[in-house]
């Protein structure tokens, strides 16, 4: 009987310990979640209005095959943009990431700076640069995405997309009302050069054929005898 009572007491103690552990773990998890939410809320409250200045796509003057440079600056204070730039407001006061996605006309964008930089105070300034090259012609889109991150994590505090449109023009001499004439003359010139090379080769072969044929004896003729070195010369 005593053994049965002791077993029941042990089982009750084990269940109580498990229940305590479960409650403690649940309370800790909820506390961590609340702390994260509060820290995120505090980080968003610390953000302030900054300025994004970027290259005006109308002044970019894209030409097929020719590289251009596109820039974006994020500052903590508002500054009048230059004549070749556009600007808008963004959230600053954190680690800022700026990405550029290009599309249309085979447009490629090569980053020349780090994607994430810090703009923590109103006196801070960060600059991003890309090399932009269009392989073809037509309308293109340059899509900027400005993101404020929570510390060094990938958690987003605020984000703003900006889309700018532009047109890629053909390379000089590649278009125009008389471009077909230029292409035709170029083709004729290249063809003439190729035909001249072929004609020169044929003339050379024909000359070799004539030279070889002239040295062969005609039918019915004997080949000239080789000179006798022991024969006295005729006076």
BALOBA-1460 file (C-alpha; in Angstrom, 3 decimals):
// residues 235
<rec num="1" residu="x" x="0.000" y="0.000" z="0.000"/>
<rec num="2" residu="x" x="2.782" y="2.378" z="0.943"/>
<rec num="3" residu="x" x="4.502" y="1.582" z="-2.323"/>
<rec num="4" residu="x" x="1.341" y="2.486" z="-4.220"/>
<rec num="5" residu="x" x="1.027" y="5.822" z="-2.362"/>
<rec num="6" residu="x" x="4.691" y="6.647" z="-3.042"/>
<rec num="7" residu="x" x="4.242" y="5.856" z="-6.756"/>
<rec num="8" residu="x" x="1.241" y="8.138" z="-6.984"/>
<rec num="9" residu="x" x="3.148" y="10.923" z="-5.216"/>
<rec num="10" residu="x" x="6.065" y="10.551" z="-7.615"/>
<rec num="11" residu="x" x="3.702" y="10.694" z="-10.622"/>
<rec num="12" residu="x" x="2.006" y="13.799" z="-9.242"/>
<rec num="13" residu="x" x="5.402" y="15.489" z="-8.694"/>
<rec num="14" residu="x" x="6.469" y="14.632" z="-12.254"/>
<rec num="15" residu="x" x="3.257" y="16.064" z="-13.706"/>
<rec num="16" residu="x" x="3.655" y="19.227" z="-11.629"/>
<rec num="17" residu="x" x="7.242" y="19.687" z="-12.852"/>
<rec num="18" residu="x" x="6.181" y="19.255" z="-16.497"/>
<rec num="19" residu="x" x="3.339" y="21.731" z="-16.053"/>
<rec num="20" residu="x" x="5.670" y="24.276" z="-14.456"/>
<rec num="21" residu="x" x="8.191" y="23.885" z="-17.275"/>
<rec num="22" residu="x" x="5.477" y="24.321" z="-19.921"/>
<rec num="23" residu="x" x="4.122" y="27.443" z="-18.256"/>
<rec num="24" residu="x" x="7.595" y="28.909" z="-17.837"/>
<rec num="25" residu="x" x="8.522" y="28.241" z="-21.459"/>
<rec num="26" residu="x" x="5.263" y="29.674" z="-22.714"/>
<rec num="27" residu="x" x="5.693" y="32.788" z="-20.596"/>
<rec num="28" residu="x" x="9.273" y="33.233" z="-21.823"/>
<rec num="29" residu="x" x="8.254" y="32.867" z="-25.467"/>
<rec num="30" residu="x" x="5.480" y="35.394" z="-25.076"/>
<rec num="31" residu="x" x="7.842" y="37.774" z="-23.316"/>
<rec num="32" residu="x" x="10.410" y="37.490" z="-26.136"/>
<rec num="33" residu="x" x="7.711" y="38.151" z="-28.713"/>
<rec num="34" residu="x" x="6.535" y="41.228" z="-26.838"/>
<rec num="35" residu="x" x="10.110" y="42.489" z="-26.516"/>
<rec num="36" residu="x" x="10.645" y="42.094" z="-30.269"/>
<rec num="37" residu="x" x="7.426" y="43.929" z="-31.105"/>
<rec num="38" residu="x" x="8.294" y="46.738" z="-28.712"/>
<rec num="39" residu="x" x="11.821" y="47.081" z="-30.101"/>
<rec num="40" residu="x" x="10.459" y="47.163" z="-33.659"/>
<rec num="41" residu="x" x="7.964" y="49.841" z="-32.656"/>
<rec num="42" residu="x" x="10.722" y="51.900" z="-31.030"/>
<rec num="43" residu="x" x="12.925" y="51.539" z="-34.140"/>
<rec num="44" residu="x" x="10.117" y="52.763" z="-36.400"/>
<rec num="45" residu="x" x="9.521" y="55.737" z="-34.101"/>
<rec num="46" residu="x" x="13.186" y="56.684" z="-34.456"/>
<rec num="47" residu="x" x="12.884" y="56.960" z="-38.241"/>
<rec num="48" residu="x" x="12.609" y="60.448" z="-39.699"/>
<rec num="49" residu="x" x="11.926" y="61.986" z="-43.082"/>
<rec num="50" residu="x" x="14.958" y="61.987" z="-45.345"/>
<rec num="51" residu="x" x="15.544" y="62.792" z="-48.983"/>
<rec num="52" residu="x" x="16.275" y="60.555" z="-51.955"/>
<rec num="53" residu="x" x="17.996" y="62.253" z="-54.898"/>
<rec num="54" residu="x" x="18.556" y="60.261" z="-58.084"/>
<rec num="55" residu="x" x="19.504" y="60.775" z="-61.731"/>
<rec num="56" residu="x" x="16.726" y="62.214" z="-63.860"/>
<rec num="57" residu="x" x="16.146" y="59.574" z="-66.527"/>
<rec num="58" residu="x" x="15.281" y="62.230" z="-69.117"/>
<rec num="59" residu="x" x="18.788" y="63.638" z="-68.693"/>
<rec num="60" residu="x" x="20.359" y="60.164" z="-68.775"/>
<rec num="61" residu="x" x="20.256" y="60.105" z="-72.615"/>
<rec num="62" residu="x" x="20.572" y="56.355" z="-73.059"/>
<rec num="63" residu="x" x="22.153" y="55.227" z="-76.333"/>
<rec num="64" residu="x" x="22.418" y="51.590" z="-77.359"/>
<rec num="65" residu="x" x="25.859" y="50.203" z="-76.592"/>
<rec num="66" residu="x" x="27.066" y="53.269" z="-74.667"/>
<rec num="67" residu="x" x="27.423" y="53.084" z="-70.832"/>
<rec num="68" residu="x" x="25.859" y="55.717" z="-68.616"/>
<rec num="69" residu="x" x="26.110" y="56.286" z="-64.867"/>
<rec num="70" residu="x" x="23.085" y="56.397" z="-62.558"/>
<rec num="71" residu="x" x="23.332" y="57.589" z="-58.963"/>
<rec num="72" residu="x" x="21.101" y="57.762" z="-55.887"/>
<rec num="73" residu="x" x="21.767" y="59.712" z="-52.678"/>
<rec num="74" residu="x" x="19.937" y="59.413" z="-49.356"/>
<rec num="75" residu="x" x="20.400" y="62.290" z="-46.899"/>
<rec num="76" residu="x" x="18.935" y="63.144" z="-43.519"/>
<rec num="77" residu="x" x="18.098" y="66.708" z="-44.569"/>
<rec num="78" residu="x" x="16.334" y="68.198" z="-47.559"/>
<rec num="79" residu="x" x="18.556" y="69.849" z="-50.166"/>
<rec num="80" residu="x" x="17.473" y="71.435" z="-53.468"/>
<rec num="81" residu="x" x="18.290" y="68.880" z="-56.185"/>
<rec num="82" residu="x" x="20.525" y="69.806" z="-59.113"/>
<rec num="83" residu="x" x="19.108" y="70.345" z="-62.582"/>
<rec num="84" residu="x" x="19.971" y="66.802" z="-63.658"/>
<rec num="85" residu="x" x="18.373" y="65.062" z="-60.649"/>
<rec num="86" residu="x" x="14.941" y="64.129" z="-59.325"/>
<rec num="87" residu="x" x="14.061" y="63.817" z="-55.637"/>
<rec num="88" residu="x" x="11.458" y="62.467" z="-53.246"/>
<rec num="89" residu="x" x="11.048" y="61.788" z="-49.544"/>
<rec num="90" residu="x" x="12.078" y="58.494" z="-47.915"/>
<rec num="91" residu="x" x="12.416" y="57.217" z="-44.365"/>
<rec num="92" residu="x" x="15.902" y="57.527" z="-42.844"/>
<rec num="93" residu="x" x="17.433" y="56.960" z="-39.425"/>
<rec num="94" residu="x" x="18.518" y="53.344" z="-39.912"/>
<rec num="95" residu="x" x="20.592" y="51.149" z="-42.158"/>
<rec num="96" residu="x" x="19.384" y="51.956" z="-45.682"/>
<rec num="97" residu="x" x="19.462" y="49.667" z="-48.697"/>
<rec num="98" residu="x" x="18.966" y="50.921" z="-52.262"/>
<rec num="99" residu="x" x="18.468" y="48.483" z="-55.137"/>
<rec num="100" residu="x" x="18.100" y="49.248" z="-58.838"/>
<rec num="101" residu="x" x="16.289" y="46.861" z="-61.175"/>
<rec num="102" residu="x" x="16.429" y="47.583" z="-64.910"/>
<rec num="103" residu="x" x="14.200" y="46.196" z="-67.652"/>
<rec num="104" residu="x" x="13.546" y="46.758" z="-71.350"/>
<rec num="105" residu="x" x="15.869" y="47.095" z="-74.381"/>
<rec num="106" residu="x" x="18.329" y="44.652" z="-72.859"/>
<rec num="107" residu="x" x="19.138" y="47.240" z="-70.167"/>
<rec num="108" residu="x" x="21.788" y="46.099" z="-67.696"/>
<rec num="109" residu="x" x="22.605" y="47.749" z="-64.356"/>
<rec num="110" residu="x" x="25.954" y="46.982" z="-62.696"/>
<rec num="111" residu="x" x="26.241" y="48.170" z="-59.046"/>
<rec num="112" residu="x" x="29.387" y="50.124" z="-58.195"/>
<rec num="113" residu="x" x="28.721" y="50.516" z="-54.462"/>
<rec num="114" residu="x" x="27.492" y="48.578" z="-51.436"/>
<rec num="115" residu="x" x="23.777" y="47.847" z="-51.334"/>
<rec num="116" residu="x" x="23.351" y="48.808" z="-47.648"/>
<rec num="117" residu="x" x="24.696" y="51.941" z="-45.974"/>
<rec num="118" residu="x" x="23.876" y="53.780" z="-42.759"/>
<rec num="119" residu="x" x="21.919" y="57.032" z="-42.603"/>
<rec num="120" residu="x" x="21.419" y="57.322" z="-38.852"/>
<rec num="121" residu="x" x="21.346" y="61.090" z="-38.292"/>
<rec num="122" residu="x" x="20.168" y="64.142" z="-40.204"/>
<rec num="123" residu="x" x="23.776" y="64.953" z="-41.056"/>
<rec num="124" residu="x" x="24.452" y="61.593" z="-42.702"/>
<rec num="125" residu="x" x="24.641" y="61.072" z="-46.462"/>
<rec num="126" residu="x" x="25.023" y="57.857" z="-48.464"/>
<rec num="127" residu="x" x="25.613" y="57.473" z="-52.206"/>
<rec num="128" residu="x" x="24.911" y="54.574" z="-54.571"/>
<rec num="129" residu="x" x="26.148" y="54.316" z="-58.172"/>
<rec num="130" residu="x" x="25.416" y="51.974" z="-61.090"/>
<rec num="131" residu="x" x="26.723" y="51.609" z="-64.626"/>
<rec num="132" residu="x" x="23.726" y="51.416" z="-66.963"/>
<rec num="133" residu="x" x="24.045" y="50.099" z="-70.534"/>
<rec num="134" residu="x" x="21.293" y="49.384" z="-73.060"/>
<rec num="135" residu="x" x="21.928" y="46.682" z="-75.633"/>
<rec num="136" residu="x" x="18.902" y="47.595" z="-77.742"/>
<rec num="137" residu="x" x="16.534" y="50.500" z="-78.329"/>
<rec num="138" residu="x" x="13.100" y="51.425" z="-77.022"/>
<rec num="139" residu="x" x="11.460" y="52.205" z="-73.689"/>
<rec num="140" residu="x" x="13.204" y="51.100" z="-70.495"/>
<rec num="141" residu="x" x="12.248" y="51.124" z="-66.820"/>
<rec num="142" residu="x" x="14.558" y="51.855" z="-63.894"/>
<rec num="143" residu="x" x="12.991" y="50.687" z="-60.628"/>
<rec num="144" residu="x" x="14.527" y="51.953" z="-57.389"/>
<rec num="145" residu="x" x="13.677" y="50.374" z="-54.037"/>
<rec num="146" residu="x" x="14.731" y="52.213" z="-50.869"/>
<rec num="147" residu="x" x="14.514" y="50.109" z="-47.699"/>
<rec num="148" residu="x" x="15.116" y="50.962" z="-44.034"/>
<rec num="149" residu="x" x="16.254" y="47.868" z="-42.101"/>
<rec num="150" residu="x" x="16.030" y="46.954" z="-38.435"/>
<rec num="151" residu="x" x="19.672" y="46.994" z="-37.362"/>
<rec num="152" residu="x" x="21.843" y="44.517" z="-39.249"/>
<rec num="153" residu="x" x="18.927" y="42.158" z="-39.891"/>
<rec num="154" residu="x" x="16.825" y="41.744" z="-43.027"/>
<rec num="155" residu="x" x="13.699" y="42.876" z="-41.159"/>
<rec num="156" residu="x" x="12.121" y="45.806" z="-42.995"/>
<rec num="157" residu="x" x="11.083" y="48.900" z="-41.072"/>
<rec num="158" residu="x" x="9.965" y="50.946" z="-44.081"/>
<rec num="159" residu="x" x="10.240" y="50.622" z="-47.850"/>
<rec num="160" residu="x" x="9.490" y="52.830" z="-50.842"/>
<rec num="161" residu="x" x="9.588" y="51.855" z="-54.549"/>
<rec num="162" residu="x" x="10.223" y="54.443" z="-57.268"/>
<rec num="163" residu="x" x="9.802" y="53.763" z="-61.004"/>
<rec num="164" residu="x" x="11.367" y="55.972" z="-63.665"/>
<rec num="165" residu="x" x="10.901" y="55.519" z="-67.416"/>
<rec num="166" residu="x" x="13.339" y="56.413" z="-70.190"/>
<rec num="167" residu="x" x="14.038" y="55.653" z="-73.848"/>
<rec num="168" residu="x" x="17.170" y="54.098" z="-75.311"/>
<rec num="169" residu="x" x="18.101" y="55.646" z="-78.648"/>
<rec num="170" residu="x" x="19.985" y="53.840" z="-81.436"/>
<rec num="171" residu="x" x="23.722" y="54.388" z="-81.792"/>
<rec num="172" residu="x" x="24.804" y="57.257" z="-84.092"/>
<rec num="173" residu="x" x="24.648" y="56.194" z="-87.743"/>
<rec num="174" residu="x" x="22.462" y="53.204" z="-86.944"/>
<rec num="175" residu="x" x="19.203" y="54.906" z="-87.956"/>
<rec num="176" residu="x" x="17.785" y="57.727" z="-90.039"/>
<rec num="177" residu="x" x="16.111" y="58.154" z="-93.444"/>
<rec num="178" residu="x" x="19.302" y="57.244" z="-95.320"/>
<rec num="179" residu="x" x="20.497" y="54.458" z="-93.049"/>
<rec num="180" residu="x" x="19.517" y="51.873" z="-95.685"/>
<rec num="181" residu="x" x="21.807" y="53.630" z="-98.190"/>
<rec num="182" residu="x" x="24.691" y="53.559" z="-95.722"/>
<rec num="183" residu="x" x="24.148" y="49.868" z="-95.075"/>
<rec num="184" residu="x" x="23.950" y="49.149" z="-98.840"/>
<rec num="185" residu="x" x="27.171" y="51.035" z="-99.588"/>
<rec num="186" residu="x" x="28.921" y="49.236" z="-96.753"/>
<rec num="187" residu="x" x="27.754" y="45.885" z="-98.141"/>
<rec num="188" residu="x" x="28.926" y="46.791" z="-101.661"/>
<rec num="189" residu="x" x="32.310" y="47.883" z="-100.334"/>
<rec num="190" residu="x" x="32.794" y="44.691" z="-98.351"/>
<rec num="191" residu="x" x="31.651" y="42.584" z="-101.311"/>
<rec num="192" residu="x" x="34.050" y="44.375" z="-103.675"/>
<rec num="193" residu="x" x="36.931" y="43.736" z="-101.303"/>
<rec num="194" residu="x" x="36.031" y="40.052" z="-101.103"/>
<rec num="195" residu="x" x="35.686" y="39.753" z="-104.904"/>
<rec num="196" residu="x" x="39.034" y="41.504" z="-105.398"/>
<rec num="197" residu="x" x="40.708" y="39.005" z="-103.110"/>
<rec num="198" residu="x" x="39.116" y="36.111" z="-105.015"/>
<rec num="199" residu="x" x="40.124" y="37.579" z="-108.408"/>
<rec num="200" residu="x" x="43.710" y="38.039" z="-107.233"/>
<rec num="201" residu="x" x="43.850" y="34.420" z="-106.133"/>
<rec num="202" residu="x" x="42.475" y="33.247" z="-109.517"/>
<rec num="203" residu="x" x="45.045" y="35.307" z="-111.438"/>
<rec num="204" residu="x" x="47.827" y="33.811" z="-109.361"/>
<rec num="205" residu="x" x="46.588" y="30.283" z="-110.004"/>
<rec num="206" residu="x" x="46.229" y="30.986" z="-113.769"/>
<rec num="207" residu="x" x="49.763" y="32.367" z="-113.937"/>
<rec num="208" residu="x" x="51.129" y="29.269" z="-112.250"/>
<rec num="209" residu="x" x="49.187" y="27.080" z="-114.700"/>
<rec num="210" residu="x" x="50.600" y="28.951" z="-117.743"/>
<rec num="211" residu="x" x="54.152" y="28.717" z="-116.388"/>
<rec num="212" residu="x" x="53.903" y="24.978" z="-115.792"/>
<rec num="213" residu="x" x="52.247" y="24.369" z="-119.173"/>
<rec num="214" residu="x" x="54.932" y="26.297" z="-121.091"/>
<rec num="215" residu="x" x="57.648" y="24.050" z="-119.693"/>
<rec num="216" residu="x" x="55.983" y="20.811" z="-120.785"/>
<rec num="217" residu="x" x="56.871" y="19.440" z="-124.354"/>
<rec num="218" residu="x" x="54.094" y="19.477" z="-126.902"/>
<rec num="219" residu="x" x="52.859" y="16.172" z="-128.396"/>
<rec num="220" residu="x" x="55.438" y="14.804" z="-130.959"/>
<rec num="221" residu="x" x="58.280" y="16.914" z="-129.650"/>
<rec num="222" residu="x" x="61.238" y="15.486" z="-127.800"/>
<rec num="223" residu="x" x="62.452" y="16.935" z="-124.620"/>
<rec num="224" residu="x" x="65.699" y="18.892" z="-125.141"/>
<rec num="225" residu="x" x="68.796" y="16.852" z="-124.331"/>
<rec num="226" residu="x" x="70.743" y="17.786" z="-121.298"/>
<rec num="227" residu="x" x="73.979" y="19.630" z="-122.118"/>
<rec num="228" residu="x" x="77.173" y="17.461" z="-122.353"/>
<rec num="229" residu="x" x="79.669" y="18.828" z="-119.930"/>
<rec num="230" residu="x" x="82.587" y="16.921" z="-121.630"/>
<rec num="231" residu="x" x="81.872" y="18.358" z="-125.106"/>
<rec num="232" residu="x" x="84.315" y="21.027" z="-126.317"/>
<rec num="233" residu="x" x="82.749" y="24.368" z="-126.847"/>
<rec num="234" residu="x" x="82.284" y="25.437" z="-130.475"/>
<rec num="235" residu="x" x="84.604" y="28.184" z="-131.524"/>
